[in-house]
Amino acid sequence: MSGIYIHIPFCKQSCHYCDFHFSTTFKGYRDRMIAALCREIELQKHFLNTPLETLYFGGGTPSLLTAEEVKQIIKTVRNTFDASALKEITLEANPDDLSETQLHGLYDAGINRLSIGIQSFFDEDLQYMNRAHNSEQALRCVALAKQAGIENISIDLIYGFPGLTDDKWQRNLDAAIAMGVSHISSYAMTVETGTALSQHILKGKSPALDDEQSIQHFKMLQGALNAAGFMHYEISNFALPEKISQHNSAYWKGKKYLGIGPSAHSFDGGKRYWNVSNNMRYILEIEQNKVPAESEEITNGTAYNEYLLTGLRTIWGVEDTAIKAFGEQCANTFYEEVQVYLKSGMVLYTDGKFTLSDDGKFIADRIASDLFVLSEK
């Protein structure tokens, strides 16, 4: 099985912490972008050789598209690929875009899963992040989506930033659980180079982030969602039974996927591809029937490192048989370096599988990097 990711590079405004590729000025070429996305889908018709299982609209802000535009893209996908197994069609959305009319239109277009960027239920936090929606819209959007027929709903929450007290974070968690959503993605705020947040901190306009605060909020997150029946299946992702994100899980399991749109990435099992991160250049190249992408071969060492980095973040972990399949150098490095984490209890070993304990999840990336091979002989 395989998946397709559609990158919609449009946003109403720039969130202070975001470093994804997007543009807030797109009115002059919106129609050309939609046409280019559809044309790239057609140009990439031979990229996937297995039935399509998932389709994911990310961004940017895909909910800025009209329902007709979404329908046009989905129709192009279905006409180009084997979509007989297509079960999950997700669209990322912001609460302020989710009117009753828009939601009914998205449902009719084929969207059966929403990933809503709520981030916080407090107006002062949303203003700190420079989000376009307010707390009232955050509280209403899930109910409206369910009324429209979309039952499979995920929401995003952010923690670990100045002004978010433990009490406010607990109230965010309580509000999220009370909504009755089936999936919650929650991330510690990070400072990415070149973002407005990084500039605000450098200039003293905003306090620096506090790692201890993030750790405390992560513990609260785990406790609250575990008690509410959510499965912690990936470091930042929690789901009710049978409601894990099939699309994102395919990334973590190393399955093939096709990325459509400016800055989108693809993976065919042996090579990684990435499209140009420039909207007009992307459109002009596609209009000449060229896919503006670069690529790189995935070496055995890189594949091993990526397997550890993604696998250890999940409940599926990494397996003995898979580690040994990467060869003697990778296996020797892994089994030598993992011992300290097994002894500390941060890595667990059961039935041929290595997973992280709750304490290990706090430093997942550090553990993975310590197990990496730096070069191959």
C-alpha positions in Angstrom: 0.0 0.0 0.0 1.1 3.6 -0.5 0.0 7.2 0.2 -0.1 10.6 -1.5 0.6 13.9 0.2 -0.7 17.1 -1.4 1.1 20.3 -0.2 -1.2 23.4 -0.2 1.2 26.3 0.2 -1.3 29.0 1.2 -1.9 30.6 4.6 -3.9 33.6 5.8 -1.0 34.7 8.0 2.3 33.5 9.3 2.3 31.7 12.7 5.3 32.9 14.7 6.7 29.4 15.2 6.2 28.0 11.7 8.9 27.2 9.2 6.9 25.2 6.6 6.8 26.4 3.0 3.8 28.7 2.4 2.7 32.0 1.0 0.2 34.6 2.3 -0.1 36.2 -1.1 -1.6 33.8 -3.6 -4.7 35.4 -5.1 -3.0 36.2 -8.4 -2.1 32.6 -9.2 -4.4 30.4 -7.1 -6.1 28.8 -10.2 -2.8 28.1 -11.8 -1.6 26.4 -8.6 -4.6 24.1 -8.4 -4.1 23.2 -12.1 -0.4 22.6 -11.5 -1.1 20.2 -8.6 -3.5 18.2 -10.7 -1.1 18.2 -13.6 1.8 16.9 -11.3 -0.5 14.1 -10.1 -0.9 13.1 -13.8 2.8 13.4 -14.5 3.6 11.2 -11.5 1.2 8.4 -12.5 4.0 5.8 -12.6 5.6 6.7 -9.3 3.5 4.3 -7.2 3.2 0.7 -8.1 0.9 -0.4 -5.3 -2.8 0.5 -4.6 -3.3 3.9 -2.9 -4.4 3.6 0.7 -4.2 7.2 2.0 -4.5 10.7 0.7 -3.4 13.7 2.9 -3.9 17.4 2.2 -1.2 19.3 4.3 0.3 22.7 4.2 0.1 25.6 4.6 -3.6 25.7 5.2 -5.5 23.3 3.0 -8.8 24.4 4.5 -8.4 27.7 2.5 -9.3 25.7 -0.6 -12.9 25.6 -1.7 -14.7 22.3 -1.6 -14.8 22.3 -5.4 -11.0 22.7 -5.5 -10.6 19.8 -3.1 -13.0 17.7 -5.1 -11.1 18.5 -8.3 -7.8 17.3 -6.8 -9.4 14.1 -5.3 -11.0 13.3 -8.7 -7.6 13.7 -10.4 -6.0 11.3 -7.9 -8.8 8.7 -8.4 -8.5 9.0 -12.2 -4.7 8.6 -12.2 -4.0 5.9 -9.5 -5.5 2.7 -8.3 -7.7 4.1 -5.6 -9.7 0.9 -5.0 -8.1 0.6 -1.5 -8.3 4.3 -0.6 -9.8 4.5 2.9 -8.4 7.6 4.6 -8.6 11.1 3.1 -7.3 13.7 5.5 -7.4 17.5 5.3 -5.5 19.8 7.6 -7.7 22.7 8.7 -7.8 25.8 10.8 -10.9 26.4 13.0 -11.7 29.8 11.4 -12.2 28.1 8.0 -14.6 25.5 9.2 -18.0 27.0 8.6 -21.0 24.8 8.3 -21.1 25.3 4.5 -17.4 24.5 4.1 -17.6 21.4 6.2 -20.6 20.0 4.3 -18.7 20.7 1.0 -15.6 19.0 2.2 -17.6 15.9 3.3 -19.3 15.8 -0.1 -15.9 16.2 -1.8 -14.7 13.0 -0.1 -12.9 14.2 3.0 -13.4 11.6 5.8 -10.8 12.8 8.3 -9.9 16.2 9.6 -6.7 17.3 11.3 -7.6 20.6 13.0 -4.9 23.0 14.2 -6.5 24.2 17.4 -3.2 24.6 19.3 -4.8 26.2 22.4 -8.3 27.2 23.7 -7.0 30.5 25.2 -7.1 33.7 23.1 -3.9 35.1 24.7 -2.0 32.0 23.6 -3.4 32.1 20.1 -2.4 35.7 19.8 1.1 34.9 21.1 1.4 32.3 18.2 -0.2 34.7 15.7 -3.0 32.2 14.9 -5.9 33.4 12.8 -8.6 31.8 14.9 -10.0 32.5 18.3 -11.0 30.3 21.3 -14.7 30.4 20.4 -14.0 29.0 16.9 -11.6 26.4 18.5 -14.4 25.2 20.7 -17.1 25.1 18.0 -15.3 23.5 15.0 -15.4 19.9 16.1 -19.1 19.9 16.8 -19.7 21.5 13.4 -17.5 18.9 11.7 -19.4 16.0 13.3 -22.7 17.6 12.3 -21.5 17.6 8.7 -20.7 13.9 8.9 -17.0 13.9 9.5 -16.5 11.7 12.6 -12.8 10.9 12.3 -11.2 14.0 13.8 -7.7 14.8 15.1 -6.7 18.1 16.8 -3.3 19.6 17.3 -2.2 21.2 20.6 1.1 23.0 21.5 2.7 23.1 24.9 5.9 24.4 26.5 5.7 28.1 25.6 5.8 31.2 27.8 2.5 32.0 29.5 1.1 28.4 29.4 0.9 27.5 33.0 0.4 24.0 34.2 -3.2 24.9 35.1 -3.9 26.3 31.6 -2.3 23.3 30.0 -4.5 20.9 32.0 -7.6 22.9 31.0 -6.5 22.6 27.4 -6.3 18.8 27.8 -9.6 18.6 29.6 -11.3 20.7 26.8 -9.7 18.5 24.1 -10.9 15.3 25.7 -14.4 16.7 26.3 -14.7 17.3 22.6 -14.9 13.6 21.9 -12.2 13.6 19.2 -10.5 10.3 18.2 -7.0 11.5 17.8 -4.7 14.2 19.4 -1.3 15.4 18.1 0.6 17.4 20.6 4.0 19.1 20.2 6.4 21.0 22.3 6.9 24.4 20.8 10.4 24.7 19.2 12.4 27.6 17.9 13.2 27.2 14.3 15.8 29.5 12.6 14.4 32.3 10.6 10.9 32.3 12.2 9.3 35.3 13.8 9.5 33.5 17.2 13.3 33.1 16.9 13.6 36.8 16.1 11.4 37.8 19.0 13.5 35.7 21.4 16.8 37.1 20.0 15.5 40.7 20.4 14.2 40.1 23.9 10.5 40.5 22.9 9.7 37.0 24.1 11.2 34.9 26.8 13.2 31.9 25.8 11.5 28.5 25.9 11.9 26.4 29.1 12.9 22.7 28.6 11.7 21.8 32.1 8.3 23.3 31.4 8.0 21.2 28.2 8.9 18.0 30.1 6.3 18.7 32.8 3.7 19.4 30.2 4.6 16.2 28.3 4.1 14.2 31.5 0.7 15.8 32.0 -0.2 15.1 28.4 0.7 11.4 28.8 -1.2 11.1 32.1 -4.4 12.8 30.9 -4.7 11.0 27.6 -3.8 7.6 28.9 -6.4 8.0 31.5 -8.9 9.0 28.8 -8.3 5.8 26.8 -5.9 7.1 24.2 -3.1 5.0 22.9 0.3 6.7 22.9 1.4 5.2 19.6 4.0 7.8 18.5 5.9 10.4 20.6 3.5 13.3 19.6 0.4 11.3 18.7 -2.4 9.7 20.7 -5.4 7.8 19.3 -8.4 6.0 20.5 -8.5 2.3 19.4 -8.5 1.8 15.6 -8.1 5.6 15.0 -4.4 6.0 14.4 -3.3 8.1 11.4 -2.9 5.5 8.7 -1.1 8.1 6.5 1.5 9.2 9.0 2.0 5.7 10.3 3.1 4.7 6.8 5.9 7.3 7.0 7.1 5.9 10.3 7.0 2.4 8.9 9.1 3.3 5.9 6.4 2.8 3.2 6.5 4.5 -0.2 4.7 7.8 -0.6 4.3 10.5 -3.3 4.5 14.2 -2.5 2.7 16.6 -4.7 3.2 20.4 -4.7 6.0 22.9 -4.0 8.4 21.6 -1.3 6.7 18.2 -1.1 8.8 15.1 -0.5 8.5 11.6 -2.0 10.1 8.3 -1.2 10.1 5.2 -3.5 12.0 2.8 -1.2 15.4 3.6 -2.5 15.5 7.3 -3.3 14.1 10.4 -1.8 12.8 13.3 -3.8 11.9 16.9 -3.0 10.1 19.5 -5.1 11.4 23.1 -5.4 10.2 25.4 -2.5 9.1 28.2 -4.8 5.5 28.6 -5.9 6.0 30.3 -9.2 8.9 28.2 -10.3 6.9 25.1 -9.4 4.0 26.3 -11.5 6.1 27.3 -14.5 8.0 23.9 -14.5 4.8 21.9 -14.2 3.2 23.9 -17.0 6.1 22.7 -19.2 5.3 19.1 -18.1 8.4 18.9 -15.9 8.5 17.9 -12.2 10.9 20.4 -10.5 12.4 17.9 -8.1 15.8 16.9 -6.8 16.7 13.5 -5.5 19.2 11.5 -3.5 20.0 7.8 -3.2 19.3 6.4 0.3 22.5 4.6 1.5 22.2 1.6 3.7 23.6 3.6 6.6 21.1 6.4 6.1 18.2 3.9 5.8 19.3 2.3 9.1 19.6 5.7 10.8 16.1 6.7 9.6 14.7 3.3 10.7 15.9 4.0 14.2 14.8 7.6 14.3 11.3 6.9 13.2 10.8 3.4 14.6 11.9 4.3 18.2 9.3 7.1 18.2 6.5 4.5 17.9 4.9 1.7 19.8 6.1 -0.7 17.0 9.7 0.1 17.9 12.6 -1.5 16.0 13.1 -5.2 15.5 16.0 -7.5 15.8 15.5 -9.0 12.4 15.3 -5.6 10.7 18.5 -4.3 12.5 20.5 -7.4 11.5 19.3 -7.0 7.9 21.2 -3.7 7.6 24.5 -5.6 8.0 27.2 -6.3 10.5 28.4 -2.7 11.0 25.0 -1.3 11.7 24.0 -4.3 14.0 27.3 -4.1 15.9 26.9 -0.4 16.5 23.3 -0.8 17.6 23.8 -3.7 20.1 26.9 -2.1 21.6 25.4 1.4 22.1 21.9 0.3 23.2 23.2 -1.5 26.3 23.4 1.7 28.4 19.8 2.5 27.6 18.6 -1.0 28.4 20.3 -0.8 31.8 18.8 2.6 32.5 15.3 1.4 31.6 14.9 4.0 28.9 14.8 1.3 26.2 12.8 -1.9 26.7 13.3 -5.2 24.9 10.4 -7.6 24.5 9.8 -10.4 22.0 12.6 -9.3 19.6 11.5 -5.7 19.6 13.1 -2.6 21.1 10.8 0.2 22.3 11.1 3.3 24.5 9.9 3.5 28.0 8.0 6.6 29.1 11.2 8.1 30.5 13.0 7.2 27.2 10.4 9.1 25.2 11.6 12.4 26.7 14.9 12.0 24.9 13.9 9.9 21.9 16.0 11.8 19.3 19.1 11.7 21.5 18.8 7.9 22.0 18.4 7.3 18.3 21.3 9.5 17.4 23.5 7.6 19.9 22.7 4.4 18.0 23.4 5.9 14.5 26.2 4.8 12.3 28.2 7.9 11.2 29.7 6.3 8.1 29.8 3.0 6.3 33.0 1.1 5.6 
